[in-house]
Amino acid sequence: MPPPSRRALLTAGAGAALSLGATAAPAAAGTRRPFGRFGSPAARLTARTLYVHPGGLGDHTSVQSAVSAANGPGWTLVLAPGTYRETVSVTAARTDMTWIGASENPRDVVVVYDNAAGTTRPDGTTYGTSGSATTTVQADGFTARWVTFANDFLRTDLPGNPGTQAVALKTQGDRSAFFHCRFLGHQDTLYADSMTLATVARQYFAHCYVEGDVDFVFGRARAVFEHCHFRTLLRPDLASAPHGFVFAPSTAGANPYGFLAARCRVTSEAPDGYYKLARPWVPSSDTTAWPSLVVRDSVLGPGIDAVAPYANMRDAYPWQAQRFAEYRNTGPGAEITVPQNRPQLTADEAASATRNTYLGDWSPRPHCP
């Protein structure tokens, strides 16, 4: 039997078992309790709960139809096991929305589509990076638990087309939290952004799994990742290093904090040293950006180039001029072979590089009974 394609792996979740220890088989769509312990349409969790089931056992069969029906703040969507092949948009008016994967296993609930930046729209234009997102969340106060956000576009879908950016989730709201979620894609998997340049969007990711190759965690949000697993992918189209970059922050210059990864780990499918930890993104729309990234108390596997873990995206904005730093990382990819190539925080500086400092007066909660 031939090995499964990468597209099949994206939605089947083979890689996530490495991160989340999920061994349970996906629940059948027609089981007696498709919504697990979270009630049912007949006995709702709350008055503002909608149930989504691809086979018609809930209030809606698609996630977008449920989001559209939840007109106002404070709605909860309980998602039955299934693969929801659709694009979803949570507009700014739908504040404090919560999505719950009913089986409590993110491998079972997959929201996936395959648009890329170079994919042609019906009107003949292309989607661009932002438009490629499978799920876009603009609302403040969004929480998701046990959900997979995926973009299963493959570079072979558009041979020779440079528009291979394909976002699984673009989240722009303040107070956005993700617990035990998966983010699957290749280039630009997770776009942690804000609504405007002047807006601070605080985002929190705990016990999540993120995989990709080029800049697959990127954007200008103030984002904290705790106990997350970042997995770099093998690129059969490239024979030499680098295959890509884990982080590409584009923090606004006025924002004192960008990305913080604490007690995380980075593993790789690629040969040793084929990946950089990060490169700065200074977009043409904000040439005053001052990318910020701290990786601390994390385990960096051999896939990270320990000699030169950072690189430039554009020579005009060298990584050395950005706010990149590490602290007490371990593993072969964290070895300090050339000290000037990986800046280290002092103990005093590390004391303020914490979740509480980055998130301020917001303490994220899973919003789950």
Secondary structure by P-SEA (a helix, b strand, c coil): cccccaaaaaaaccccccccccccccccccccccccccccccccccccbbbbbcccccccccaaaaaaaccccbbbbbbccccccbbbbbcccccbbbbbccccccccccbbbbbcccccccccccccccccccbbbcccbbbbcbbbbbbcccccccccccccccccccccccbbbbcbbbbbbcccccccccccccbbbbbbbcbbbbbbcccccccccbbbbcbbbbbbbbbcccccccccccbbbbccccccccbbbccbbbbbcccccccccccccccccccccbbbbbbccbbbcccccccccccccccccccccccccccccccccccccccccbbbbcaaaaaaccccccccccccccccc
